[in-house]
Amino acid sequence: MKYICRKCNYRSSTREGKDLPFRCPYCGTEGTLQHEQSSSDLLDEFTGED
Ligand SMILES: [Zn+2]
């Protein structure tokens, strides 16, 4: 199950059935992780900037 950090856009995934980590493993912020949309269009937006 994929998730993304709304603060730093870090993406990772957990095994099916596991909860999301409480804090982002990248930036360490608590409560910013959410399940990622399955749309590939969103992925392109996240990676296309910068
Ligand atoms: Zn983060």
mmCIF file of the protein (N, C-alpha, C, O) and its ligand, coordinates in Angstrom:
data_MODEL
# 
_entry.id   MODEL 
# 
loop_
_entity.id 
_entity.type 
_entity.pdbx_number_of_molecules 
1 polymer     1 
2 non-polymer 1 
# 
_entity_poly.entity_id                      1 
_entity_poly.type                           'polypeptide(L)' 
_entity_poly.nstd_linkage                   no 
_entity_poly.nstd_monomer                   no 
_entity_poly.pdbx_seq_one_letter_code       MKYICRKCNYRSSTREGKDLPFRCPYCGTEGTLQHEQSSSDLLDEFTGED 
_entity_poly.pdbx_seq_one_letter_code_can   MKYICRKCNYRSSTREGKDLPFRCPYCGTEGTLQHEQSSSDLLDEFTGED 
_entity_poly.pdbx_strand_id                 A 
# 
loop_
_entity_poly_seq.entity_id 
_entity_poly_seq.num 
_entity_poly_seq.mon_id 
_entity_poly_seq.hetero 
1 1  MET n 
1 2  LYS n 
1 3  TYR n 
1 4  ILE n 
1 5  CYS n 
1 6  ARG n 
1 7  LYS n 
1 8  CYS n 
1 9  ASN n 
1 10 TYR n 
1 11 ARG n 
1 12 SER n 
1 13 SER n 
1 14 THR n 
1 15 ARG n 
1 16 GLU n 
1 17 GLY n 
1 18 LYS n 
1 19 ASP n 
1 20 LEU n 
1 21 PRO n 
1 22 PHE n 
1 23 ARG n 
1 24 CYS n 
1 25 PRO n 
1 26 TYR n 
1 27 CYS n 
1 28 GLY n 
1 29 THR n 
1 30 GLU n 
1 31 GLY n 
1 32 THR n 
1 33 LEU n 
1 34 GLN n 
1 35 HIS n 
1 36 GLU n 
1 37 GLN n 
1 38 SER n 
1 39 SER n 
1 40 SER n 
1 41 ASP n 
1 42 LEU n 
1 43 LEU n 
1 44 ASP n 
1 45 GLU n 
1 46 PHE n 
1 47 THR n 
1 48 GLY n 
1 49 GLU n 
1 50 ASP n 
# 
loop_
_struct_asym.id 
_struct_asym.entity_id 
A 1 
B 2 
# 
loop_
_chem_comp.id 
_chem_comp.type 
_chem_comp.mon_nstd_flag 
ARG 'L-peptide linking' y 
ASN 'L-peptide linking' y 
ASP 'L-peptide linking' y 
CYS 'L-peptide linking' y 
GLN 'L-peptide linking' y 
GLU 'L-peptide linking' y 
GLY 'peptide linking'   y 
HIS 'L-peptide linking' y 
ILE 'L-peptide linking' y 
LEU 'L-peptide linking' y 
LYS 'L-peptide linking' y 
MET 'L-peptide linking' y 
PHE 'L-peptide linking' y 
PRO 'L-peptide linking' y 
SER 'L-peptide linking' y 
THR 'L-peptide linking' y 
TYR 'L-peptide linking' y 
ZN  non-polymer         . 
# 
_pdbx_entity_nonpoly.entity_id   2 
_pdbx_entity_nonpoly.name        ? 
_pdbx_entity_nonpoly.comp_id     ZN 
# 
_pdbx_nonpoly_scheme.asym_id         B 
_pdbx_nonpoly_scheme.entity_id       2 
_pdbx_nonpoly_scheme.mon_id          ZN 
_pdbx_nonpoly_scheme.ndb_seq_num     1 
_pdbx_nonpoly_scheme.pdb_seq_num     101 
_pdbx_nonpoly_scheme.auth_seq_num    101 
_pdbx_nonpoly_scheme.pdb_mon_id      ZN 
_pdbx_nonpoly_scheme.auth_mon_id     ZN 
_pdbx_nonpoly_scheme.pdb_strand_id   A 
_pdbx_nonpoly_scheme.pdb_ins_code    . 
# 
loop_
_atom_site.group_PDB 
_atom_site.id 
_atom_site.type_symbol 
_atom_site.label_atom_id 
_atom_site.label_alt_id 
_atom_site.label_comp_id 
_atom_site.label_asym_id 
_atom_site.label_entity_id 
_atom_site.label_seq_id 
_atom_site.pdbx_PDB_ins_code 
_atom_site.Cartn_x 
_atom_site.Cartn_y 
_atom_site.Cartn_z 
_atom_site.occupancy 
_atom_site.B_iso_or_equiv 
_atom_site.pdbx_formal_charge 
_atom_site.auth_seq_id 
_atom_site.auth_comp_id 
_atom_site.auth_asym_id 
_atom_site.auth_atom_id 
_atom_site.pdbx_PDB_model_num 
ATOM   1   N  N  . MET A 1 1  ? 0.845  -1.201 0.000   1.00 0.00 ? 1   MET A N  1 
ATOM   2   C  CA . MET A 1 1  ? 0.000  0.000  0.000   1.00 0.00 ? 1   MET A CA 1 
ATOM   3   C  C  . MET A 1 1  ? 0.874  1.243  0.000   1.00 0.00 ? 1   MET A C  1 
ATOM   4   O  O  . MET A 1 1  ? 1.670  1.468  0.912   1.00 0.00 ? 1   MET A O  1 
ATOM   5   N  N  . LYS A 1 2  ? 0.709  2.036  -1.035  1.00 0.00 ? 2   LYS A N  1 
ATOM   6   C  CA . LYS A 1 2  ? 1.583  3.204  -1.161  1.00 0.00 ? 2   LYS A CA 1 
ATOM   7   C  C  . LYS A 1 2  ? 1.078  4.371  -0.313  1.00 0.00 ? 2   LYS A C  1 
ATOM   8   O  O  . LYS A 1 2  ? -0.122 4.538  -0.096  1.00 0.00 ? 2   LYS A O  1 
ATOM   9   N  N  . TYR A 1 3  ? 2.024  5.160  0.150   1.00 0.00 ? 3   TYR A N  1 
ATOM   10  C  CA . TYR A 1 3  ? 1.654  6.374  0.869   1.00 0.00 ? 3   TYR A CA 1 
ATOM   11  C  C  . TYR A 1 3  ? 2.599  7.497  0.484   1.00 0.00 ? 3   TYR A C  1 
ATOM   12  O  O  . TYR A 1 3  ? 3.679  7.273  -0.063  1.00 0.00 ? 3   TYR A O  1 
ATOM   13  N  N  . ILE A 1 4  ? 2.162  8.703  0.784   1.00 0.00 ? 4   ILE A N  1 
ATOM   14  C  CA . ILE A 1 4  ? 2.968  9.876  0.444   1.00 0.00 ? 4   ILE A CA 1 
ATOM   15  C  C  . ILE A 1 4  ? 2.911  10.874 1.587   1.00 0.00 ? 4   ILE A C  1 
ATOM   16  O  O  . ILE A 1 4  ? 1.897  10.987 2.276   1.00 0.00 ? 4   ILE A O  1 
ATOM   17  N  N  . CYS A 1 5  ? 4.000  11.594 1.782   1.00 0.00 ? 5   CYS A N  1 
ATOM   18  C  CA . CYS A 1 5  ? 4.046  12.651 2.784   1.00 0.00 ? 5   CYS A CA 1 
ATOM   19  C  C  . CYS A 1 5  ? 3.609  13.956 2.141   1.00 0.00 ? 5   CYS A C  1 
ATOM   20  O  O  . CYS A 1 5  ? 4.176  14.380 1.134   1.00 0.00 ? 5   CYS A O  1 
ATOM   21  N  N  . ARG A 1 6  ? 2.610  14.585 2.719   1.00 0.00 ? 6   ARG A N  1 
ATOM   22  C  CA . ARG A 1 6  ? 2.099  15.827 2.146   1.00 0.00 ? 6   ARG A CA 1 
ATOM   23  C  C  . ARG A 1 6  ? 3.062  16.986 2.333   1.00 0.00 ? 6   ARG A C  1 
ATOM   24  O  O  . ARG A 1 6  ? 2.954  18.002 1.646   1.00 0.00 ? 6   ARG A O  1 
ATOM   25  N  N  . LYS A 1 7  ? 3.989  16.844 3.247   1.00 0.00 ? 7   LYS A N  1 
ATOM   26  C  CA . LYS A 1 7  ? 4.918  17.936 3.525   1.00 0.00 ? 7   LYS A CA 1 
ATOM   27  C  C  . LYS A 1 7  ? 6.096  17.939 2.558   1.00 0.00 ? 7   LYS A C  1 
ATOM   28  O  O  . LYS A 1 7  ? 6.430  18.972 1.978   1.00 0.00 ? 7   LYS A O  1 
ATOM   29  N  N  . CYS A 1 8  ? 6.727  16.764 2.387   1.00 0.00 ? 8   CYS A N  1 
ATOM   30  C  CA . CYS A 1 8  ? 7.932  16.713 1.569   1.00 0.00 ? 8   CYS A CA 1 
ATOM   31  C  C  . CYS A 1 8  ? 7.753  15.869 0.303   1.00 0.00 ? 8   CYS A C  1 
ATOM   32  O  O  . CYS A 1 8  ? 8.680  15.739 -0.497  1.00 0.00 ? 8   CYS A O  1 
ATOM   33  N  N  . ASN A 1 9  ? 6.561  15.297 0.126   1.00 0.00 ? 9   ASN A N  1 
ATOM   34  C  CA . ASN A 1 9  ? 6.263  14.460 -1.045  1.00 0.00 ? 9   ASN A CA 1 
ATOM   35  C  C  . ASN A 1 9  ? 7.075  13.170 -1.090  1.00 0.00 ? 9   ASN A C  1 
ATOM   36  O  O  . ASN A 1 9  ? 7.187  12.543 -2.144  1.00 0.00 ? 9   ASN A O  1 
ATOM   37  N  N  . TYR A 1 10 ? 7.634  12.776 0.030   1.00 0.00 ? 10  TYR A N  1 
ATOM   38  C  CA . TYR A 1 10 ? 8.319  11.492 0.098   1.00 0.00 ? 10  TYR A CA 1 
ATOM   39  C  C  . TYR A 1 10 ? 7.301  10.374 -0.101  1.00 0.00 ? 10  TYR A C  1 
ATOM   40  O  O  . TYR A 1 10 ? 6.221  10.390 0.490   1.00 0.00 ? 10  TYR A O  1 
ATOM   41  N  N  . ARG A 1 11 ? 7.657  9.408  -0.936  1.00 0.00 ? 11  ARG A N  1 
ATOM   42  C  CA . ARG A 1 11 ? 6.740  8.296  -1.185  1.00 0.00 ? 11  ARG A CA 1 
ATOM   43  C  C  . ARG A 1 11 ? 7.385  6.981  -0.781  1.00 0.00 ? 11  ARG A C  1 
ATOM   44  O  O  . ARG A 1 11 ? 8.577  6.762  -0.995  1.00 0.00 ? 11  ARG A O  1 
ATOM   45  N  N  . SER A 1 12 ? 6.581  6.120  -0.199  1.00 0.00 ? 12  SER A N  1 
ATOM   46  C  CA . SER A 1 12 ? 7.038  4.783  0.132   1.00 0.00 ? 12  SER A CA 1 
ATOM   47  C  C  . SER A 1 12 ? 5.811  3.887  0.188   1.00 0.00 ? 12  SER A C  1 
ATOM   48  O  O  . SER A 1 12 ? 4.721  4.296  -0.213  1.00 0.00 ? 12  SER A O  1 
ATOM   49  N  N  . SER A 1 13 ? 5.981  2.692  0.673   1.00 0.00 ? 13  SER A N  1 
ATOM   50  C  CA . SER A 1 13 ? 4.841  1.790  0.737   1.00 0.00 ? 13  SER A CA 1 
ATOM   51  C  C  . SER A 1 13 ? 4.980  0.830  1.903   1.00 0.00 ? 13  SER A C  1 
ATOM   52  O  O  . SER A 1 13 ? 6.079  0.555  2.387   1.00 0.00 ? 13  SER A O  1 
ATOM   53  N  N  . THR A 1 14 ? 3.850  0.337  2.334   1.00 0.00 ? 14  THR A N  1 
ATOM   54  C  CA . THR A 1 14 ? 3.827  -0.665 3.386   1.00 0.00 ? 14  THR A CA 1 
ATOM   55  C  C  . THR A 1 14 ? 3.252  -1.956 2.820   1.00 0.00 ? 14  THR A C  1 
ATOM   56  O  O  . THR A 1 14 ? 2.659  -1.970 1.741   1.00 0.00 ? 14  THR A O  1 
ATOM   57  N  N  . ARG A 1 15 ? 3.434  -3.010 3.549   1.00 0.00 ? 15  ARG A N  1 
ATOM   58  C  CA . ARG A 1 15 ? 2.795  -4.253 3.143   1.00 0.00 ? 15  ARG A CA 1 
ATOM   59  C  C  . ARG A 1 15 ? 1.286  -4.129 3.306   1.00 0.00 ? 15  ARG A C  1 
ATOM   60  O  O  . ARG A 1 15 ? 0.797  -3.351 4.126   1.00 0.00 ? 15  ARG A O  1 
ATOM   61  N  N  . GLU A 1 16 ? 0.571  -4.893 2.527   1.00 0.00 ? 16  GLU A N  1 
ATOM   62  C  CA . GLU A 1 16 ? -0.885 -4.889 2.631   1.00 0.00 ? 16  GLU A CA 1 
ATOM   63  C  C  . GLU A 1 16 ? -1.306 -5.176 4.069   1.00 0.00 ? 16  GLU A C  1 
ATOM   64  O  O  . GLU A 1 16 ? -0.780 -6.082 4.715   1.00 0.00 ? 16  GLU A O  1 
ATOM   65  N  N  . GLY A 1 17 ? -2.244 -4.405 4.547   1.00 0.00 ? 17  GLY A N  1 
ATOM   66  C  CA . GLY A 1 17 ? -2.792 -4.653 5.879   1.00 0.00 ? 17  GLY A CA 1 
ATOM   67  C  C  . GLY A 1 17 ? -2.057 -3.955 7.001   1.00 0.00 ? 17  GLY A C  1 
ATOM   68  O  O  . GLY A 1 17 ? -2.517 -3.954 8.142   1.00 0.00 ? 17  GLY A O  1 
ATOM   69  N  N  . LYS A 1 18 ? -0.896 -3.349 6.680   1.00 0.00 ? 18  LYS A N  1 
ATOM   70  C  CA . LYS A 1 18 ? -0.178 -2.627 7.727   1.00 0.00 ? 18  LYS A CA 1 
ATOM   71  C  C  . LYS A 1 18 ? -0.586 -1.162 7.732   1.00 0.00 ? 18  LYS A C  1 
ATOM   72  O  O  . LYS A 1 18 ? -0.902 -0.584 6.692   1.00 0.00 ? 18  LYS A O  1 
ATOM   73  N  N  . ASP A 1 19 ? -0.573 -0.574 8.923   1.00 0.00 ? 19  ASP A N  1 
ATOM   74  C  CA . ASP A 1 19 ? -0.912 0.841  9.037   1.00 0.00 ? 19  ASP A CA 1 
ATOM   75  C  C  . ASP A 1 19 ? 0.229  1.708  8.527   1.00 0.00 ? 19  ASP A C  1 
ATOM   76  O  O  . ASP A 1 19 ? 1.373  1.265  8.431   1.00 0.00 ? 19  ASP A O  1 
ATOM   77  N  N  . LEU A 1 20 ? -0.098 2.920  8.210   1.00 0.00 ? 20  LEU A N  1 
ATOM   78  C  CA . LEU A 1 20 ? 0.934  3.879  7.837   1.00 0.00 ? 20  LEU A CA 1 
ATOM   79  C  C  . LEU A 1 20 ? 1.801  4.192  9.048   1.00 0.00 ? 20  LEU A C  1 
ATOM   80  O  O  . LEU A 1 20 ? 1.319  4.161  10.180  1.00 0.00 ? 20  LEU A O  1 
ATOM   81  N  N  . PRO A 1 21 ? 3.073  4.493  8.818   1.00 0.00 ? 21  PRO A N  1 
ATOM   82  C  CA . PRO A 1 21 ? 3.917  4.969  9.922   1.00 0.00 ? 21  PRO A CA 1 
ATOM   83  C  C  . PRO A 1 21 ? 3.324  6.245  10.513  1.00 0.00 ? 21  PRO A C  1 
ATOM   84  O  O  . PRO A 1 21 ? 2.657  7.011  9.816   1.00 0.00 ? 21  PRO A O  1 
ATOM   85  N  N  . PHE A 1 22 ? 3.570  6.464  11.791  1.00 0.00 ? 22  PHE A N  1 
ATOM   86  C  CA . PHE A 1 22 ? 3.010  7.640  12.438  1.00 0.00 ? 22  PHE A CA 1 
ATOM   87  C  C  . PHE A 1 22 ? 3.678  8.909  11.934  1.00 0.00 ? 22  PHE A C  1 
ATOM   88  O  O  . PHE A 1 22 ? 3.028  9.943  11.781  1.00 0.00 ? 22  PHE A O  1 
ATOM   89  N  N  . ARG A 1 23 ? 4.965  8.827  11.679  1.00 0.00 ? 23  ARG A N  1 
ATOM   90  C  CA . ARG A 1 23 ? 5.665  10.009 11.172  1.00 0.00 ? 23  ARG A CA 1 
ATOM   91  C  C  . ARG A 1 23 ? 6.403  9.662  9.889   1.00 0.00 ? 23  ARG A C  1 
ATOM   92  O  O  . ARG A 1 23 ? 6.741  8.506  9.635   1.00 0.00 ? 23  ARG A O  1 
ATOM   93  N  N  . CYS A 1 24 ? 6.640  10.684 9.097   1.00 0.00 ? 24  CYS A N  1 
ATOM   94  C  CA . CYS A 1 24 ? 7.325  10.487 7.826   1.00 0.00 ? 24  CYS A CA 1 
ATOM   95  C  C  . CYS A 1 24 ? 8.758  10.018 8.076   1.00 0.00 ? 24  CYS A C  1 
ATOM   96  O  O  . CYS A 1 24 ? 9.483  10.657 8.839   1.00 0.00 ? 24  CYS A O  1 
ATOM   97  N  N  . PRO A 1 25 ? 9.180  8.920  7.452   1.00 0.00 ? 25  PRO A N  1 
ATOM   98  C  CA . PRO A 1 25 ? 10.542 8.425  7.653   1.00 0.00 ? 25  PRO A CA 1 
ATOM   99  C  C  . PRO A 1 25 ? 11.596 9.316  7.017   1.00 0.00 ? 25  PRO A C  1 
ATOM   100 O  O  . PRO A 1 25 ? 12.786 9.163  7.294   1.00 0.00 ? 25  PRO A O  1 
ATOM   101 N  N  . TYR A 1 26 ? 11.179 10.232 6.179   1.00 0.00 ? 26  TYR A N  1 
ATOM   102 C  CA . TYR A 1 26 ? 12.135 11.110 5.495   1.00 0.00 ? 26  TYR A CA 1 
ATOM   103 C  C  . TYR A 1 26 ? 12.314 12.432 6.222   1.00 0.00 ? 26  TYR A C  1 
ATOM   104 O  O  . TYR A 1 26 ? 13.432 12.801 6.583   1.00 0.00 ? 26  TYR A O  1 
ATOM   105 N  N  . CYS A 1 27 ? 11.209 13.149 6.438   1.00 0.00 ? 27  CYS A N  1 
ATOM   106 C  CA . CYS A 1 27 ? 11.324 14.477 7.059   1.00 0.00 ? 27  CYS A CA 1 
ATOM   107 C  C  . CYS A 1 27 ? 10.989 14.452 8.547   1.00 0.00 ? 27  CYS A C  1 
ATOM   108 O  O  . CYS A 1 27 ? 11.246 15.422 9.260   1.00 0.00 ? 27  CYS A O  1 
ATOM   109 N  N  . GLY A 1 28 ? 10.414 13.343 9.017   1.00 0.00 ? 28  GLY A N  1 
ATOM   110 C  CA . GLY A 1 28 ? 10.172 13.188 10.436  1.00 0.00 ? 28  GLY A CA 1 
ATOM   111 C  C  . GLY A 1 28 ? 8.933  13.882 10.963  1.00 0.00 ? 28  GLY A C  1 
ATOM   112 O  O  . GLY A 1 28 ? 8.673  13.863 12.166  1.00 0.00 ? 28  GLY A O  1 
ATOM   113 N  N  . THR A 1 29 ? 8.161  14.499 10.071  1.00 0.00 ? 29  THR A N  1 
ATOM   114 C  CA . THR A 1 29 ? 6.964  15.197 10.498  1.00 0.00 ? 29  THR A CA 1 
ATOM   115 C  C  . THR A 1 29 ? 5.848  14.211 10.815  1.00 0.00 ? 29  THR A C  1 
ATOM   116 O  O  . THR A 1 29 ? 5.629  13.248 10.081  1.00 0.00 ? 29  THR A O  1 
ATOM   117 N  N  . GLU A 1 30 ? 5.153  14.459 11.904  1.00 0.00 ? 30  GLU A N  1 
ATOM   118 C  CA . GLU A 1 30 ? 4.083  13.562 12.313  1.00 0.00 ? 30  GLU A CA 1 
ATOM   119 C  C  . GLU A 1 30 ? 2.773  13.934 11.641  1.00 0.00 ? 30  GLU A C  1 
ATOM   120 O  O  . GLU A 1 30 ? 2.455  15.112 11.475  1.00 0.00 ? 30  GLU A O  1 
ATOM   121 N  N  . GLY A 1 31 ? 2.021  12.916 11.259  1.00 0.00 ? 31  GLY A N  1 
ATOM   122 C  CA . GLY A 1 31 ? 0.654  13.125 10.796  1.00 0.00 ? 31  GLY A CA 1 
ATOM   123 C  C  . GLY A 1 31 ? 0.520  13.654 9.380   1.00 0.00 ? 31  GLY A C  1 
ATOM   124 O  O  . GLY A 1 31 ? -0.559 14.108 9.000   1.00 0.00 ? 31  GLY A O  1 
ATOM   125 N  N  . THR A 1 32 ? 1.578  13.608 8.593   1.00 0.00 ? 32  THR A N  1 
ATOM   126 C  CA . THR A 1 32 ? 1.487  14.134 7.227   1.00 0.00 ? 32  THR A CA 1 
ATOM   127 C  C  . THR A 1 32 ? 1.347  13.026 6.189   1.00 0.00 ? 32  THR A C  1 
ATOM   128 O  O  . THR A 1 32 ? 1.156  13.314 5.007   1.00 0.00 ? 32  THR A O  1 
ATOM   129 N  N  . LEU A 1 33 ? 1.438  11.788 6.601   1.00 0.00 ? 33  LEU A N  1 
ATOM   130 C  CA . LEU A 1 33 ? 1.371  10.693 5.639   1.00 0.00 ? 33  LEU A CA 1 
ATOM   131 C  C  . LEU A 1 33 ? -0.072 10.371 5.282   1.00 0.00 ? 33  LEU A C  1 
ATOM   132 O  O  . LEU A 1 33 ? -0.956 10.345 6.139   1.00 0.00 ? 33  LEU A O  1 
ATOM   133 N  N  . GLN A 1 34 ? -0.283 10.129 4.011   1.00 0.00 ? 34  GLN A N  1 
ATOM   134 C  CA . GLN A 1 34 ? -1.607 9.710  3.567   1.00 0.00 ? 34  GLN A CA 1 
ATOM   135 C  C  . GLN A 1 34 ? -1.461 8.693  2.455   1.00 0.00 ? 34  GLN A C  1 
ATOM   136 O  O  . GLN A 1 34 ? -0.430 8.622  1.787   1.00 0.00 ? 34  GLN A O  1 
ATOM   137 N  N  . HIS A 1 35 ? -2.508 7.908  2.268   1.00 0.00 ? 35  HIS A N  1 
ATOM   138 C  CA . HIS A 1 35 ? -2.481 6.947  1.172   1.00 0.00 ? 35  HIS A CA 1 
ATOM   139 C  C  . HIS A 1 35 ? -2.416 7.683  -0.151  1.00 0.00 ? 35  HIS A C  1 
ATOM   140 O  O  . HIS A 1 35 ? -3.087 8.694  -0.358  1.00 0.00 ? 35  HIS A O  1 
ATOM   141 N  N  . GLU A 1 36 ? -1.604 7.158  -1.028  1.00 0.00 ? 36  GLU A N  1 
ATOM   142 C  CA . GLU A 1 36 ? -1.401 7.816  -2.307  1.00 0.00 ? 36  GLU A CA 1 
ATOM   143 C  C  . GLU A 1 36 ? -2.523 7.463  -3.271  1.00 0.00 ? 36  GLU A C  1 
ATOM   144 O  O  . GLU A 1 36 ? -3.025 6.340  -3.276  1.00 0.00 ? 36  GLU A O  1 
ATOM   145 N  N  . GLN A 1 37 ? -2.905 8.429  -4.079  1.00 0.00 ? 37  GLN A N  1 
ATOM   146 C  CA . GLN A 1 37 ? -3.870 8.168  -5.143  1.00 0.00 ? 37  GLN A CA 1 
ATOM   147 C  C  . GLN A 1 37 ? -3.262 7.192  -6.143  1.00 0.00 ? 37  GLN A C  1 
ATOM   148 O  O  . GLN A 1 37 ? -2.048 7.177  -6.345  1.00 0.00 ? 37  GLN A O  1 
ATOM   149 N  N  . SER A 1 38 ? -4.093 6.394  -6.754  1.00 0.00 ? 38  SER A N  1 
ATOM   150 C  CA . SER A 1 38 ? -3.582 5.402  -7.701  1.00 0.00 ? 38  SER A CA 1 
ATOM   151 C  C  . SER A 1 38 ? -3.377 5.992  -9.092  1.00 0.00 ? 38  SER A C  1 
ATOM   152 O  O  . SER A 1 38 ? -2.862 5.324  -9.989  1.00 0.00 ? 38  SER A O  1 
ATOM   153 N  N  . SER A 1 39 ? -3.783 7.248  -9.264  1.00 0.00 ? 39  SER A N  1 
ATOM   154 C  CA . SER A 1 39 ? -3.666 7.871  -10.577 1.00 0.00 ? 39  SER A CA 1 
ATOM   155 C  C  . SER A 1 39 ? -2.219 8.117  -10.959 1.00 0.00 ? 39  SER A C  1 
ATOM   156 O  O  . SER A 1 39 ? -1.470 8.717  -10.189 1.00 0.00 ? 39  SER A O  1 
ATOM   157 N  N  . SER A 1 40 ? -1.819 7.665  -12.127 1.00 0.00 ? 40  SER A N  1 
ATOM   158 C  CA . SER A 1 40 ? -0.455 7.898  -12.580 1.00 0.00 ? 40  SER A CA 1 
ATOM   159 C  C  . SER A 1 40 ? -0.251 9.354  -12.971 1.00 0.00 ? 40  SER A C  1 
ATOM   160 O  O  . SER A 1 40 ? 0.883  9.831  -13.028 1.00 0.00 ? 40  SER A O  1 
ATOM   161 N  N  . ASP A 1 41 ? -1.337 10.058 -13.240 1.00 0.00 ? 41  ASP A N  1 
ATOM   162 C  CA . ASP A 1 41 ? -1.227 11.475 -13.566 1.00 0.00 ? 41  ASP A CA 1 
ATOM   163 C  C  . ASP A 1 41 ? -0.692 12.253 -12.373 1.00 0.00 ? 41  ASP A C  1 
ATOM   164 O  O  . ASP A 1 41 ? 0.108  13.174 -12.537 1.00 0.00 ? 41  ASP A O  1 
ATOM   165 N  N  . LEU A 1 42 ? -1.126 11.889 -11.184 1.00 0.00 ? 42  LEU A N  1 
ATOM   166 C  CA . LEU A 1 42 ? -0.641 12.558 -9.995  1.00 0.00 ? 42  LEU A CA 1 
ATOM   167 C  C  . LEU A 1 42 ? 0.857  12.300 -9.815  1.00 0.00 ? 42  LEU A C  1 
ATOM   168 O  O  . LEU A 1 42 ? 1.610  13.205 -9.456  1.00 0.00 ? 42  LEU A O  1 
ATOM   169 N  N  . LEU A 1 43 ? 1.271  11.083 -10.062 1.00 0.00 ? 43  LEU A N  1 
ATOM   170 C  CA . LEU A 1 43 ? 2.688  10.752 -9.933  1.00 0.00 ? 43  LEU A CA 1 
ATOM   171 C  C  . LEU A 1 43 ? 3.531  11.627 -10.860 1.00 0.00 ? 43  LEU A C  1 
ATOM   172 O  O  . LEU A 1 43 ? 4.595  12.114 -10.477 1.00 0.00 ? 43  LEU A O  1 
ATOM   173 N  N  . ASP A 1 44 ? 3.041  11.815 -12.077 1.00 0.00 ? 44  ASP A N  1 
ATOM   174 C  CA . ASP A 1 44 ? 3.777  12.629 -13.032 1.00 0.00 ? 44  ASP A CA 1 
ATOM   175 C  C  . ASP A 1 44 ? 3.897  14.066 -12.544 1.00 0.00 ? 44  ASP A C  1 
ATOM   176 O  O  . ASP A 1 44 ? 4.928  14.709 -12.740 1.00 0.00 ? 44  ASP A O  1 
ATOM   177 N  N  . GLU A 1 45 ? 2.844  14.567 -11.911 1.00 0.00 ? 45  GLU A N  1 
ATOM   178 C  CA . GLU A 1 45 ? 2.914  15.931 -11.404 1.00 0.00 ? 45  GLU A CA 1 
ATOM   179 C  C  . GLU A 1 45 ? 3.961  16.028 -10.289 1.00 0.00 ? 45  GLU A C  1 
ATOM   180 O  O  . GLU A 1 45 ? 4.744  16.977 -10.254 1.00 0.00 ? 45  GLU A O  1 
ATOM   181 N  N  . PHE A 1 46 ? 3.974  15.069 -9.398  1.00 0.00 ? 46  PHE A N  1 
ATOM   182 C  CA . PHE A 1 46 ? 4.890  15.122 -8.265  1.00 0.00 ? 46  PHE A CA 1 
ATOM   183 C  C  . PHE A 1 46 ? 6.345  15.043 -8.728  1.00 0.00 ? 46  PHE A C  1 
ATOM   184 O  O  . PHE A 1 46 ? 7.216  15.710 -8.169  1.00 0.00 ? 46  PHE A O  1 
ATOM   185 N  N  . THR A 1 47 ? 6.601  14.239 -9.732  1.00 0.00 ? 47  THR A N  1 
ATOM   186 C  CA . THR A 1 47 ? 7.975  14.051 -10.148 1.00 0.00 ? 47  THR A CA 1 
ATOM   187 C  C  . THR A 1 47 ? 8.399  15.009 -11.238 1.00 0.00 ? 47  THR A C  1 
ATOM   188 O  O  . THR A 1 47 ? 9.589  15.144 -11.525 1.00 0.00 ? 47  THR A O  1 
ATOM   189 N  N  . GLY A 1 48 ? 7.417  15.687 -11.858 1.00 0.00 ? 48  GLY A N  1 
ATOM   190 C  CA . GLY A 1 48 ? 7.726  16.531 -12.994 1.00 0.00 ? 48  GLY A CA 1 
ATOM   191 C  C  . GLY A 1 48 ? 8.254  17.887 -12.599 1.00 0.00 ? 48  GLY A C  1 
ATOM   192 O  O  . GLY A 1 48 ? 8.934  18.542 -13.388 1.00 0.00 ? 48  GLY A O  1 
ATOM   193 N  N  . GLU A 1 49 ? 7.952  18.322 -11.384 1.00 0.00 ? 49  GLU A N  1 
ATOM   194 C  CA . GLU A 1 49 ? 8.413  19.636 -10.972 1.00 0.00 ? 49  GLU A CA 1 
ATOM   195 C  C  . GLU A 1 49 ? 9.842  19.549 -10.432 1.00 0.00 ? 49  GLU A C  1 
ATOM   196 O  O  . GLU A 1 49 ? 10.406 18.465 -10.289 1.00 0.00 ? 49  GLU A O  1 
ATOM   197 N  N  . ASP A 1 50 ? 10.383 20.667 -10.149 1.00 0.00 ? 50  ASP A N  1 
ATOM   198 C  CA . ASP A 1 50 ? 11.728 20.757 -9.638  1.00 0.00 ? 50  ASP A CA 1 
ATOM   199 C  C  . ASP A 1 50 ? 12.714 21.139 -10.721 1.00 0.00 ? 50  ASP A C  1 
ATOM   200 O  O  . ASP A 1 50 ? 13.909 21.259 -10.453 1.00 0.00 ? 50  ASP A O  1 
HETATM 201 ZN ZN . ZN  B 2 .  ? 7.924  13.952 4.836   1.00 0.00 2 101 ZN  A ZN 1 
# 
